[in-house]
Amino acid sequence: AIHAPYGVLDFDGPSVPPSRLGRLYLDQVGIFPGSLGNYGGVHKGVPVVTIELPNAMRTPLESEMRQMWVDMLRWMSARLGPGLGEAGSAR
């Protein structure tokens, strides 16, 4: 999921969360009733990674987005199963 304005990486659900994606470091913001993280991660047991952008007015630079994808695919491959981080190699 993508959200704003906390500027951190949030995680809800089973598994070990990624410690960072790009320049965003893990800082779990807590449970918000009605959020995707609360529903999927807490109630359904599906890992939900939320990229909390610093604000909704600026899109991250291309290089920042690329690094977030590389880090996400690496985490998915390590935690959720082999082969998940290999599709397209985050070009």
PDB file of N, CA, C and O in Angstrom:
ATOM      1  N   ALA A   1       0.843  -1.171   0.000  1.00  0.00           N
ATOM      2  CA  ALA A   1       0.000   0.000   0.000  1.00  0.00           C
ATOM      3  C   ALA A   1       0.892   1.240   0.000  1.00  0.00           C
ATOM      4  O   ALA A   1       2.040   1.196   0.444  1.00  0.00           O
ATOM      5  N   ILE A   2       0.352   2.328  -0.499  1.00  0.00           N
ATOM      6  CA  ILE A   2       1.062   3.609  -0.475  1.00  0.00           C
ATOM      7  C   ILE A   2       0.171   4.620   0.222  1.00  0.00           C
ATOM      8  O   ILE A   2      -1.030   4.694  -0.040  1.00  0.00           O
ATOM      9  N   HIS A   3       0.771   5.396   1.111  1.00  0.00           N
ATOM     10  CA  HIS A   3       0.021   6.345   1.924  1.00  0.00           C
ATOM     11  C   HIS A   3       0.928   7.526   2.230  1.00  0.00           C
ATOM     12  O   HIS A   3       2.116   7.489   1.912  1.00  0.00           O
ATOM     13  N   ALA A   4       0.402   8.546   2.827  1.00  0.00           N
ATOM     14  CA  ALA A   4       1.182   9.709   3.272  1.00  0.00           C
ATOM     15  C   ALA A   4       0.515  10.218   4.549  1.00  0.00           C
ATOM     16  O   ALA A   4      -0.668   9.935   4.738  1.00  0.00           O
ATOM     17  N   PRO A   5       1.163  10.920   5.401  1.00  0.00           N
ATOM     18  CA  PRO A   5       2.377  11.712   5.288  1.00  0.00           C
ATOM     19  C   PRO A   5       3.466  11.352   6.283  1.00  0.00           C
ATOM     20  O   PRO A   5       4.225  12.244   6.663  1.00  0.00           O
ATOM     21  N   TYR A   6       3.595  10.140   6.722  1.00  0.00           N
ATOM     22  CA  TYR A   6       4.540   9.852   7.808  1.00  0.00           C
ATOM     23  C   TYR A   6       5.999   9.697   7.390  1.00  0.00           C
ATOM     24  O   TYR A   6       6.886   9.860   8.228  1.00  0.00           O
ATOM     25  N   GLY A   7       6.276   9.392   6.141  1.00  0.00           N
ATOM     26  CA  GLY A   7       7.660   9.269   5.681  1.00  0.00           C
ATOM     27  C   GLY A   7       8.417   8.098   6.272  1.00  0.00           C
ATOM     28  O   GLY A   7       9.615   8.194   6.537  1.00  0.00           O
ATOM     29  N   VAL A   8       7.707   6.976   6.481  1.00  0.00           N
ATOM     30  CA  VAL A   8       8.326   5.778   7.053  1.00  0.00           C
ATOM     31  C   VAL A   8       7.819   4.549   6.306  1.00  0.00           C
ATOM     32  O   VAL A   8       6.984   4.647   5.408  1.00  0.00           O
ATOM     33  N   LEU A   9       8.333   3.414   6.691  1.00  0.00           N
ATOM     34  CA  LEU A   9       7.860   2.128   6.198  1.00  0.00           C
ATOM     35  C   LEU A   9       7.033   1.500   7.311  1.00  0.00           C
ATOM     36  O   LEU A   9       7.506   1.381   8.441  1.00  0.00           O
ATOM     37  N   ASP A  10       5.804   1.098   7.003  1.00  0.00           N
ATOM     38  CA  ASP A  10       4.926   0.478   7.992  1.00  0.00           C
ATOM     39  C   ASP A  10       4.678  -0.968   7.572  1.00  0.00           C
ATOM     40  O   ASP A  10       4.783  -1.302   6.392  1.00  0.00           O
ATOM     41  N   PHE A  11       4.351  -1.816   8.529  1.00  0.00           N
ATOM     42  CA  PHE A  11       4.115  -3.231   8.246  1.00  0.00           C
ATOM     43  C   PHE A  11       3.101  -3.787   9.227  1.00  0.00           C
ATOM     44  O   PHE A  11       3.149  -3.500  10.423  1.00  0.00           O
ATOM     45  N   ASP A  12       2.187  -4.582   8.705  1.00  0.00           N
ATOM     46  CA  ASP A  12       1.218  -5.306   9.529  1.00  0.00           C
ATOM     47  C   ASP A  12       1.146  -6.737   9.024  1.00  0.00           C
ATOM     48  O   ASP A  12       1.188  -6.979   7.818  1.00  0.00           O
ATOM     49  N   GLY A  13       1.037  -7.684   9.948  1.00  0.00           N
ATOM     50  CA  GLY A  13       0.836  -9.067   9.551  1.00  0.00           C
ATOM     51  C   GLY A  13       1.920 -10.001  10.023  1.00  0.00           C
ATOM     52  O   GLY A  13       2.836  -9.616  10.750  1.00  0.00           O
ATOM     53  N   PRO A  14       1.791 -11.258   9.583  1.00  0.00           N
ATOM     54  CA  PRO A  14       2.779 -12.265   9.960  1.00  0.00           C
ATOM     55  C   PRO A  14       4.075 -12.042   9.179  1.00  0.00           C
ATOM     56  O   PRO A  14       4.132 -11.205   8.279  1.00  0.00           O
ATOM     57  N   SER A  15       5.079 -12.777   9.525  1.00  0.00           N
ATOM     58  CA  SER A  15       6.385 -12.705   8.871  1.00  0.00           C
ATOM     59  C   SER A  15       7.209 -11.586   9.497  1.00  0.00           C
ATOM     60  O   SER A  15       6.709 -10.785  10.286  1.00  0.00           O
ATOM     61  N   VAL A  16       8.446 -11.555   9.135  1.00  0.00           N
ATOM     62  CA  VAL A  16       9.367 -10.529   9.606  1.00  0.00           C
ATOM     63  C   VAL A  16       9.302  -9.375   8.612  1.00  0.00           C
ATOM     64  O   VAL A  16       9.477  -9.594   7.413  1.00  0.00           O
ATOM     65  N   PRO A  17       9.054  -8.154   9.078  1.00  0.00           N
ATOM     66  CA  PRO A  17       8.938  -7.032   8.143  1.00  0.00           C
ATOM     67  C   PRO A  17      10.283  -6.647   7.545  1.00  0.00           C
ATOM     68  O   PRO A  17      11.330  -6.939   8.124  1.00  0.00           O
ATOM     69  N   PRO A  18      10.258  -5.989   6.382  1.00  0.00           N
ATOM     70  CA  PRO A  18      11.509  -5.449   5.856  1.00  0.00           C
ATOM     71  C   PRO A  18      11.984  -4.332   6.783  1.00  0.00           C
ATOM     72  O   PRO A  18      11.162  -3.606   7.343  1.00  0.00           O
ATOM     73  N   SER A  19      13.278  -4.188   6.951  1.00  0.00           N
ATOM     74  CA  SER A  19      13.795  -3.133   7.829  1.00  0.00           C
ATOM     75  C   SER A  19      13.806  -1.780   7.132  1.00  0.00           C
ATOM     76  O   SER A  19      13.789  -0.730   7.775  1.00  0.00           O
ATOM     77  N   ARG A  20      13.836  -1.827   5.791  1.00  0.00           N
ATOM     78  CA  ARG A  20      13.805  -0.586   5.013  1.00  0.00           C
ATOM     79  C   ARG A  20      13.438  -0.891   3.575  1.00  0.00           C
ATOM     80  O   ARG A  20      13.637  -2.006   3.093  1.00  0.00           O
ATOM     81  N   LEU A  21      12.905   0.098   2.903  1.00  0.00           N
ATOM     82  CA  LEU A  21      12.681   0.076   1.458  1.00  0.00           C
ATOM     83  C   LEU A  21      13.208   1.403   0.948  1.00  0.00           C
ATOM     84  O   LEU A  21      12.650   2.459   1.250  1.00  0.00           O
ATOM     85  N   GLY A  22      14.278   1.349   0.178  1.00  0.00           N
ATOM     86  CA  GLY A  22      14.891   2.601  -0.265  1.00  0.00           C
ATOM     87  C   GLY A  22      15.362   3.386   0.939  1.00  0.00           C
ATOM     88  O   GLY A  22      16.071   2.856   1.794  1.00  0.00           O
ATOM     89  N   ARG A  23      14.970   4.650   1.009  1.00  0.00           N
ATOM     90  CA  ARG A  23      15.387   5.498   2.132  1.00  0.00           C
ATOM     91  C   ARG A  23      14.410   5.464   3.297  1.00  0.00           C
ATOM     92  O   ARG A  23      14.646   6.110   4.318  1.00  0.00           O
ATOM     93  N   LEU A  24      13.312   4.717   3.161  1.00  0.00           N
ATOM     94  CA  LEU A  24      12.315   4.624   4.231  1.00  0.00           C
ATOM     95  C   LEU A  24      12.654   3.470   5.166  1.00  0.00           C
ATOM     96  O   LEU A  24      12.831   2.334   4.725  1.00  0.00           O
ATOM     97  N   TYR A  25      12.742   3.766   6.448  1.00  0.00           N
ATOM     98  CA  TYR A  25      13.047   2.758   7.459  1.00  0.00           C
ATOM     99  C   TYR A  25      11.785   2.334   8.188  1.00  0.00           C
ATOM    100  O   TYR A  25      10.844   3.115   8.330  1.00  0.00           O
ATOM    101  N   LEU A  26      11.773   1.092   8.649  1.00  0.00           N
ATOM    102  CA  LEU A  26      10.634   0.555   9.379  1.00  0.00           C
ATOM    103  C   LEU A  26      10.392   1.350  10.659  1.00  0.00           C
ATOM    104  O   LEU A  26      11.290   1.522  11.484  1.00  0.00           O
ATOM    105  N   ASP A  27       9.171   1.825  10.801  1.00  0.00           N
ATOM    106  CA  ASP A  27       8.726   2.524  12.005  1.00  0.00           C
ATOM    107  C   ASP A  27       7.214   2.319  12.055  1.00  0.00           C
ATOM    108  O   ASP A  27       6.449   3.155  11.575  1.00  0.00           O
ATOM    109  N   GLN A  28       6.799   1.214  12.634  1.00  0.00           N
ATOM    110  CA  GLN A  28       5.392   0.839  12.608  1.00  0.00           C
ATOM    111  C   GLN A  28       4.545   1.890  13.313  1.00  0.00           C
ATOM    112  O   GLN A  28       4.787   2.231  14.471  1.00  0.00           O
ATOM    113  N   VAL A  29       3.543   2.399  12.589  1.00  0.00           N
ATOM    114  CA  VAL A  29       2.746   3.527  13.073  1.00  0.00           C
ATOM    115  C   VAL A  29       1.568   3.123  13.944  1.00  0.00           C
ATOM    116  O   VAL A  29       0.886   3.989  14.491  1.00  0.00           O
ATOM    117  N   GLY A  30       1.317   1.842  14.086  1.00  0.00           N
ATOM    118  CA  GLY A  30       0.211   1.395  14.934  1.00  0.00           C
ATOM    119  C   GLY A  30      -0.985   0.935  14.125  1.00  0.00           C
ATOM    120  O   GLY A  30      -0.952   0.914  12.895  1.00  0.00           O
ATOM    121  N   ILE A  31      -2.026   0.573  14.824  1.00  0.00           N
ATOM    122  CA  ILE A  31      -3.221   0.021  14.183  1.00  0.00           C
ATOM    123  C   ILE A  31      -4.269   1.105  13.994  1.00  0.00           C
ATOM    124  O   ILE A  31      -4.600   1.841  14.924  1.00  0.00           O
ATOM    125  N   PHE A  32      -4.783   1.189  12.774  1.00  0.00           N
ATOM    126  CA  PHE A  32      -5.846   2.118  12.446  1.00  0.00           C
ATOM    127  C   PHE A  32      -7.050   1.321  11.967  1.00  0.00           C
ATOM    128  O   PHE A  32      -6.996   0.733  10.886  1.00  0.00           O
ATOM    129  N   PRO A  33      -8.135   1.280  12.734  1.00  0.00           N
ATOM    130  CA  PRO A  33      -9.332   0.532  12.321  1.00  0.00           C
ATOM    131  C   PRO A  33      -9.781   0.976  10.927  1.00  0.00           C
ATOM    132  O   PRO A  33      -9.851   2.171  10.638  1.00  0.00           O
ATOM    133  N   GLY A  34     -10.080   0.010  10.080  1.00  0.00           N
ATOM    134  CA  GLY A  34     -10.518   0.296   8.721  1.00  0.00           C
ATOM    135  C   GLY A  34      -9.395   0.386   7.709  1.00  0.00           C
ATOM    136  O   GLY A  34      -9.658   0.486   6.510  1.00  0.00           O
ATOM    137  N   SER A  35      -8.148   0.353   8.158  1.00  0.00           N
ATOM    138  CA  SER A  35      -7.027   0.448   7.220  1.00  0.00           C
ATOM    139  C   SER A  35      -6.766  -0.904   6.566  1.00  0.00           C
ATOM    140  O   SER A  35      -7.148  -1.948   7.096  1.00  0.00           O
ATOM    141  N   LEU A  36      -6.111  -0.872   5.411  1.00  0.00           N
ATOM    142  CA  LEU A  36      -5.737  -2.107   4.723  1.00  0.00           C
ATOM    143  C   LEU A  36      -4.796  -2.934   5.586  1.00  0.00           C
ATOM    144  O   LEU A  36      -4.922  -4.158   5.641  1.00  0.00           O
ATOM    145  N   GLY A  37      -3.859  -2.283   6.258  1.00  0.00           N
ATOM    146  CA  GLY A  37      -2.933  -3.004   7.128  1.00  0.00           C
ATOM    147  C   GLY A  37      -3.650  -3.723   8.253  1.00  0.00           C
ATOM    148  O   GLY A  37      -3.331  -4.872   8.559  1.00  0.00           O
ATOM    149  N   ASN A  38      -4.611  -3.064   8.867  1.00  0.00           N
ATOM    150  CA  ASN A  38      -5.371  -3.673   9.957  1.00  0.00           C
ATOM    151  C   ASN A  38      -6.208  -4.843   9.443  1.00  0.00           C
ATOM    152  O   ASN A  38      -6.215  -5.915  10.048  1.00  0.00           O
ATOM    153  N   TYR A  39      -6.905  -4.642   8.339  1.00  0.00           N
ATOM    154  CA  TYR A  39      -7.759  -5.702   7.800  1.00  0.00           C
ATOM    155  C   TYR A  39      -6.934  -6.881   7.284  1.00  0.00           C
ATOM    156  O   TYR A  39      -7.134  -8.019   7.707  1.00  0.00           O
ATOM    157  N   GLY A  40      -6.005  -6.601   6.367  1.00  0.00           N
ATOM    158  CA  GLY A  40      -5.225  -7.680   5.763  1.00  0.00           C
ATOM    159  C   GLY A  40      -4.206  -8.284   6.703  1.00  0.00           C
ATOM    160  O   GLY A  40      -4.118  -9.505   6.832  1.00  0.00           O
ATOM    161  N   GLY A  41      -3.439  -7.433   7.359  1.00  0.00           N
ATOM    162  CA  GLY A  41      -2.349  -7.913   8.200  1.00  0.00           C
ATOM    163  C   GLY A  41      -2.781  -8.511   9.511  1.00  0.00           C
ATOM    164  O   GLY A  41      -2.254  -9.541   9.932  1.00  0.00           O
ATOM    165  N   VAL A  42      -3.746  -7.868  10.173  1.00  0.00           N
ATOM    166  CA  VAL A  42      -4.169  -8.323  11.495  1.00  0.00           C
ATOM    167  C   VAL A  42      -5.290  -9.347  11.408  1.00  0.00           C
ATOM    168  O   VAL A  42      -5.207 -10.412  12.021  1.00  0.00           O
ATOM    169  N   HIS A  43      -6.344  -9.034  10.648  1.00  0.00           N
ATOM    170  CA  HIS A  43      -7.520  -9.909  10.615  1.00  0.00           C
ATOM    171  C   HIS A  43      -7.408 -11.082   9.643  1.00  0.00           C
ATOM    172  O   HIS A  43      -7.963 -12.149   9.905  1.00  0.00           O
ATOM    173  N   LYS A  44      -6.706 -10.905   8.533  1.00  0.00           N
ATOM    174  CA  LYS A  44      -6.607 -11.969   7.524  1.00  0.00           C
ATOM    175  C   LYS A  44      -5.254 -12.667   7.506  1.00  0.00           C
ATOM    176  O   LYS A  44      -5.105 -13.685   6.832  1.00  0.00           O
ATOM    177  N   GLY A  45      -4.271 -12.152   8.224  1.00  0.00           N
ATOM    178  CA  GLY A  45      -2.959 -12.795   8.279  1.00  0.00           C
ATOM    179  C   GLY A  45      -2.145 -12.685   7.011  1.00  0.00           C
ATOM    180  O   GLY A  45      -1.295 -13.536   6.747  1.00  0.00           O
ATOM    181  N   VAL A  46      -2.388 -11.646   6.215  1.00  0.00           N
ATOM    182  CA  VAL A  46      -1.653 -11.422   4.976  1.00  0.00           C
ATOM    183  C   VAL A  46      -0.678 -10.261   5.208  1.00  0.00           C
ATOM    184  O   VAL A  46      -1.107  -9.196   5.653  1.00  0.00           O
ATOM    185  N   PRO A  47       0.601 -10.429   4.927  1.00  0.00           N
ATOM    186  CA  PRO A  47       1.546  -9.332   5.136  1.00  0.00           C
ATOM    187  C   PRO A  47       1.168  -8.102   4.305  1.00  0.00           C
ATOM    188  O   PRO A  47       0.935  -8.203   3.100  1.00  0.00           O
ATOM    189  N   VAL A  48       1.110  -6.951   4.957  1.00  0.00           N
ATOM    190  CA  VAL A  48       0.815  -5.689   4.268  1.00  0.00           C
ATOM    191  C   VAL A  48       1.959  -4.715   4.547  1.00  0.00           C
ATOM    192  O   VAL A  48       2.187  -4.311   5.688  1.00  0.00           O
ATOM    193  N   VAL A  49       2.662  -4.353   3.494  1.00  0.00           N
ATOM    194  CA  VAL A  49       3.735  -3.368   3.575  1.00  0.00           C
ATOM    195  C   VAL A  49       3.151  -2.044   3.090  1.00  0.00           C
ATOM    196  O   VAL A  49       2.610  -1.966   1.987  1.00  0.00           O
ATOM    197  N   THR A  50       3.260  -1.009   3.913  1.00  0.00           N
ATOM    198  CA  THR A  50       2.756   0.309   3.529  1.00  0.00           C
ATOM    199  C   THR A  50       3.923   1.279   3.424  1.00  0.00           C
ATOM    200  O   THR A  50       4.657   1.508   4.385  1.00  0.00           O
ATOM    201  N   ILE A  51       4.073   1.837   2.238  1.00  0.00           N
ATOM    202  CA  ILE A  51       5.069   2.873   2.004  1.00  0.00           C
ATOM    203  C   ILE A  51       4.400   4.190   2.370  1.00  0.00           C
ATOM    204  O   ILE A  51       3.487   4.651   1.685  1.00  0.00           O
ATOM    205  N   GLU A  52       4.866   4.784   3.457  1.00  0.00           N
ATOM    206  CA  GLU A  52       4.328   6.063   3.932  1.00  0.00           C
ATOM    207  C   GLU A  52       5.224   7.172   3.386  1.00  0.00           C
ATOM    208  O   GLU A  52       6.320   7.400   3.899  1.00  0.00           O
ATOM    209  N   LEU A  53       4.759   7.855   2.354  1.00  0.00           N
ATOM    210  CA  LEU A  53       5.536   8.944   1.775  1.00  0.00           C
ATOM    211  C   LEU A  53       5.522  10.156   2.703  1.00  0.00           C
ATOM    212  O   LEU A  53       4.584  10.320   3.484  1.00  0.00           O
ATOM    213  N   PRO A  54       6.548  11.007   2.630  1.00  0.00           N
ATOM    214  CA  PRO A  54       6.585  12.198   3.483  1.00  0.00           C
ATOM    215  C   PRO A  54       5.400  13.134   3.248  1.00  0.00           C
ATOM    216  O   PRO A  54       4.920  13.779   4.181  1.00  0.00           O
ATOM    217  N   ASN A  55       4.932  13.208   2.007  1.00  0.00           N
ATOM    218  CA  ASN A  55       3.738  13.999   1.699  1.00  0.00           C
ATOM    219  C   ASN A  55       3.141  13.507   0.395  1.00  0.00           C
ATOM    220  O   ASN A  55       3.776  12.759  -0.348  1.00  0.00           O
ATOM    221  N   ALA A  56       1.926  13.927   0.122  1.00  0.00           N
ATOM    222  CA  ALA A  56       1.224  13.468  -1.076  1.00  0.00           C
ATOM    223  C   ALA A  56       1.471  14.375  -2.280  1.00  0.00           C
ATOM    224  O   ALA A  56       0.949  14.113  -3.364  1.00  0.00           O
ATOM    225  N   MET A  57       2.242  15.415  -2.109  1.00  0.00           N
ATOM    226  CA  MET A  57       2.448  16.392  -3.176  1.00  0.00           C
ATOM    227  C   MET A  57       3.685  16.116  -4.036  1.00  0.00           C
ATOM    228  O   MET A  57       3.821  16.682  -5.120  1.00  0.00           O
ATOM    229  N   ARG A  58       4.582  15.253  -3.562  1.00  0.00           N
ATOM    230  CA  ARG A  58       5.801  14.979  -4.319  1.00  0.00           C
ATOM    231  C   ARG A  58       5.980  13.488  -4.532  1.00  0.00           C
ATOM    232  O   ARG A  58       6.041  12.708  -3.582  1.00  0.00           O
ATOM    233  N   THR A  59       6.064  13.113  -5.790  1.00  0.00           N
ATOM    234  CA  THR A  59       6.348  11.728  -6.142  1.00  0.00           C
ATOM    235  C   THR A  59       7.837  11.473  -5.908  1.00  0.00           C
ATOM    236  O   THR A  59       8.665  12.324  -6.232  1.00  0.00           O
ATOM    237  N   PRO A  60       8.185  10.316  -5.352  1.00  0.00           N
ATOM    238  CA  PRO A  60       9.616  10.018  -5.190  1.00  0.00           C
ATOM    239  C   PRO A  60      10.331  10.024  -6.544  1.00  0.00           C
ATOM    240  O   PRO A  60       9.724   9.748  -7.579  1.00  0.00           O
ATOM    241  N   LEU A  61      11.602  10.337  -6.521  1.00  0.00           N
ATOM    242  CA  LEU A  61      12.405  10.311  -7.741  1.00  0.00           C
ATOM    243  C   LEU A  61      12.438   8.896  -8.309  1.00  0.00           C
ATOM    244  O   LEU A  61      12.238   7.924  -7.581  1.00  0.00           O
ATOM    245  N   GLU A  62      12.687   8.785  -9.596  1.00  0.00           N
ATOM    246  CA  GLU A  62      12.759   7.482 -10.266  1.00  0.00           C
ATOM    247  C   GLU A  62      13.753   6.553  -9.566  1.00  0.00           C
ATOM    248  O   GLU A  62      13.467   5.374  -9.362  1.00  0.00           O
ATOM    249  N   SER A  63      14.910   7.084  -9.202  1.00  0.00           N
ATOM    250  CA  SER A  63      15.923   6.259  -8.535  1.00  0.00           C
ATOM    251  C   SER A  63      15.445   5.785  -7.162  1.00  0.00           C
ATOM    252  O   SER A  63      15.764   4.670  -6.749  1.00  0.00           O
ATOM    253  N   GLU A  64      14.682   6.622  -6.449  1.00  0.00           N
ATOM    254  CA  GLU A  64      14.137   6.231  -5.147  1.00  0.00           C
ATOM    255  C   GLU A  64      13.108   5.111  -5.306  1.00  0.00           C
ATOM    256  O   GLU A  64      13.105   4.141  -4.548  1.00  0.00           O
ATOM    257  N   MET A  65      12.233   5.262  -6.309  1.00  0.00           N
ATOM    258  CA  MET A  65      11.222   4.224  -6.551  1.00  0.00           C
ATOM    259  C   MET A  65      11.877   2.907  -6.950  1.00  0.00           C
ATOM    260  O   MET A  65      11.466   1.840  -6.493  1.00  0.00           O
ATOM    261  N   ARG A  66      12.886   2.983  -7.793  1.00  0.00           N
ATOM    262  CA  ARG A  66      13.591   1.779  -8.231  1.00  0.00           C
ATOM    263  C   ARG A  66      14.206   1.049  -7.035  1.00  0.00           C
ATOM    264  O   ARG A  66      14.096  -0.172  -6.929  1.00  0.00           O
ATOM    265  N   GLN A  67      14.848   1.790  -6.140  1.00  0.00           N
ATOM    266  CA  GLN A  67      15.466   1.163  -4.972  1.00  0.00           C
ATOM    267  C   GLN A  67      14.413   0.545  -4.058  1.00  0.00           C
ATOM    268  O   GLN A  67      14.640  -0.523  -3.489  1.00  0.00           O
ATOM    269  N   MET A  68      13.259   1.204  -3.908  1.00  0.00           N
ATOM    270  CA  MET A  68      12.180   0.625  -3.100  1.00  0.00           C
ATOM    271  C   MET A  68      11.724  -0.707  -3.684  1.00  0.00           C
ATOM    272  O   MET A  68      11.510  -1.669  -2.946  1.00  0.00           O
ATOM    273  N   TRP A  69      11.574  -0.769  -5.019  1.00  0.00           N
ATOM    274  CA  TRP A  69      11.154  -2.016  -5.667  1.00  0.00           C
ATOM    275  C   TRP A  69      12.205  -3.106  -5.499  1.00  0.00           C
ATOM    276  O   TRP A  69      11.868  -4.252  -5.201  1.00  0.00           O
ATOM    277  N   VAL A  70      13.466  -2.760  -5.684  1.00  0.00           N
ATOM    278  CA  VAL A  70      14.542  -3.751  -5.523  1.00  0.00           C
ATOM    279  C   VAL A  70      14.521  -4.312  -4.103  1.00  0.00           C
ATOM    280  O   VAL A  70      14.602  -5.525  -3.906  1.00  0.00           O
ATOM    281  N   ASP A  71      14.412  -3.425  -3.123  1.00  0.00           N
ATOM    282  CA  ASP A  71      14.376  -3.865  -1.726  1.00  0.00           C
ATOM    283  C   ASP A  71      13.131  -4.702  -1.436  1.00  0.00           C
ATOM    284  O   ASP A  71      13.207  -5.696  -0.714  1.00  0.00           O
ATOM    285  N   MET A  72      11.986  -4.306  -1.996  1.00  0.00           N
ATOM    286  CA  MET A  72      10.736  -5.056  -1.787  1.00  0.00           C
ATOM    287  C   MET A  72      10.838  -6.460  -2.385  1.00  0.00           C
ATOM    288  O   MET A  72      10.462  -7.438  -1.739  1.00  0.00           O
ATOM    289  N   LEU A  73      11.341  -6.561  -3.601  1.00  0.00           N
ATOM    290  CA  LEU A  73      11.466  -7.871  -4.245  1.00  0.00           C
ATOM    291  C   LEU A  73      12.452  -8.769  -3.504  1.00  0.00           C
ATOM    292  O   LEU A  73      12.234  -9.975  -3.389  1.00  0.00           O
ATOM    293  N   ARG A  74      13.521  -8.188  -3.009  1.00  0.00           N
ATOM    294  CA  ARG A  74      14.505  -8.950  -2.229  1.00  0.00           C
ATOM    295  C   ARG A  74      13.844  -9.493  -0.955  1.00  0.00           C
ATOM    296  O   ARG A  74      14.030 -10.660  -0.608  1.00  0.00           O
ATOM    297  N   TRP A  75      13.078  -8.650  -0.263  1.00  0.00           N
ATOM    298  CA  TRP A  75      12.381  -9.075   0.958  1.00  0.00           C
ATOM    299  C   TRP A  75      11.348 -10.158   0.642  1.00  0.00           C
ATOM    300  O   TRP A  75      11.258 -11.157   1.357  1.00  0.00           O
ATOM    301  N   MET A  76      10.573  -9.964  -0.422  1.00  0.00           N
ATOM    302  CA  MET A  76       9.561 -10.956  -0.794  1.00  0.00           C
ATOM    303  C   MET A  76      10.197 -12.300  -1.094  1.00  0.00           C
ATOM    304  O   MET A  76       9.697 -13.337  -0.659  1.00  0.00           O
ATOM    305  N   SER A  77      11.284 -12.291  -1.827  1.00  0.00           N
ATOM    306  CA  SER A  77      11.955 -13.536  -2.176  1.00  0.00           C
ATOM    307  C   SER A  77      12.480 -14.252  -0.936  1.00  0.00           C
ATOM    308  O   SER A  77      12.373 -15.474  -0.830  1.00  0.00           O
ATOM    309  N   ALA A  78      13.042 -13.499  -0.004  1.00  0.00           N
ATOM    310  CA  ALA A  78      13.617 -14.093   1.207  1.00  0.00           C
ATOM    311  C   ALA A  78      12.554 -14.586   2.179  1.00  0.00           C
ATOM    312  O   ALA A  78      12.757 -15.603   2.842  1.00  0.00           O
ATOM    313  N   ARG A  79      11.434 -13.893   2.278  1.00  0.00           N
ATOM    314  CA  ARG A  79      10.432 -14.196   3.300  1.00  0.00           C
ATOM    315  C   ARG A  79       9.230 -14.981   2.807  1.00  0.00           C
ATOM    316  O   ARG A  79       8.650 -15.767   3.557  1.00  0.00           O
ATOM    317  N   LEU A  80       8.853 -14.779   1.562  1.00  0.00           N
ATOM    318  CA  LEU A  80       7.603 -15.365   1.082  1.00  0.00           C
ATOM    319  C   LEU A  80       7.792 -16.503   0.102  1.00  0.00           C
ATOM    320  O   LEU A  80       6.822 -17.178  -0.243  1.00  0.00           O
ATOM    321  N   GLY A  81       9.003 -16.733  -0.353  1.00  0.00           N
ATOM    322  CA  GLY A  81       9.245 -17.865  -1.229  1.00  0.00           C
ATOM    323  C   GLY A  81      10.213 -17.552  -2.338  1.00  0.00           C
ATOM    324  O   GLY A  81      10.311 -16.408  -2.782  1.00  0.00           O
ATOM    325  N   PRO A  82      10.931 -18.564  -2.791  1.00  0.00           N
ATOM    326  CA  PRO A  82      11.906 -18.372  -3.863  1.00  0.00           C
ATOM    327  C   PRO A  82      11.224 -17.999  -5.169  1.00  0.00           C
ATOM    328  O   PRO A  82      10.106 -18.427  -5.457  1.00  0.00           O
ATOM    329  N   GLY A  83      11.928 -17.191  -5.949  1.00  0.00           N
ATOM    330  CA  GLY A  83      11.420 -16.813  -7.261  1.00  0.00           C
ATOM    331  C   GLY A  83      10.610 -15.536  -7.273  1.00  0.00           C
ATOM    332  O   GLY A  83      10.446 -14.934  -8.334  1.00  0.00           O
ATOM    333  N   LEU A  84      10.092 -15.095  -6.129  1.00  0.00           N
ATOM    334  CA  LEU A  84       9.259 -13.901  -6.114  1.00  0.00           C
ATOM    335  C   LEU A  84      10.056 -12.634  -6.365  1.00  0.00           C
ATOM    336  O   LEU A  84       9.510 -11.659  -6.882  1.00  0.00           O
ATOM    337  N   GLY A  85      11.311 -12.625  -6.020  1.00  0.00           N
ATOM    338  CA  GLY A  85      12.130 -11.440  -6.225  1.00  0.00           C
ATOM    339  C   GLY A  85      12.857 -11.429  -7.549  1.00  0.00           C
ATOM    340  O   GLY A  85      13.693 -10.557  -7.783  1.00  0.00           O
ATOM    341  N   GLU A  86      12.560 -12.379  -8.427  1.00  0.00           N
ATOM    342  CA  GLU A  86      13.302 -12.499  -9.678  1.00  0.00           C
ATOM    343  C   GLU A  86      12.539 -11.986 -10.886  1.00  0.00           C
ATOM    344  O   GLU A  86      13.154 -11.729 -11.921  1.00  0.00           O
ATOM    345  N   ALA A  87      11.238 -11.828 -10.800  1.00  0.00           N
ATOM    346  CA  ALA A  87      10.422 -11.438 -11.950  1.00  0.00           C
ATOM    347  C   ALA A  87      10.832 -10.066 -12.464  1.00  0.00           C
ATOM    348  O   ALA A  87      10.560  -9.054 -11.818  1.00  0.00           O
ATOM    349  N   GLY A  88      11.475 -10.024 -13.607  1.00  0.00           N
ATOM    350  CA  GLY A  88      11.865  -8.776 -14.233  1.00  0.00           C
ATOM    351  C   GLY A  88      13.056  -8.096 -13.590  1.00  0.00           C
ATOM    352  O   GLY A  88      13.554  -7.108 -14.129  1.00  0.00           O
ATOM    353  N   SER A  89      13.521  -8.579 -12.481  1.00  0.00           N
ATOM    354  CA  SER A  89      14.689  -8.034 -11.772  1.00  0.00           C
ATOM    355  C   SER A  89      14.582  -6.541 -11.495  1.00  0.00           C
ATOM    356  O   SER A  89      15.604  -5.858 -11.421  1.00  0.00           O
ATOM    357  N   ALA A  90      13.357  -6.016 -11.340  1.00  0.00           N
ATOM    358  CA  ALA A  90      13.117  -4.605 -10.984  1.00  0.00           C
ATOM    359  C   ALA A  90      13.912  -3.650 -11.858  1.00  0.00           C
ATOM    360  O   ALA A  90      14.715  -2.869 -11.349  1.00  0.00           O
ATOM    361  N   ARG A  91      13.702  -3.701 -13.135  1.00  0.00           N
ATOM    362  CA  ARG A  91      14.449  -2.855 -14.079  1.00  0.00           C
ATOM    363  C   ARG A  91      14.101  -1.417 -13.940  1.00  0.00           C
ATOM    364  O   ARG A  91      14.642  -0.579 -14.661  1.00  0.00           O
TER     365      ARG A  91
END
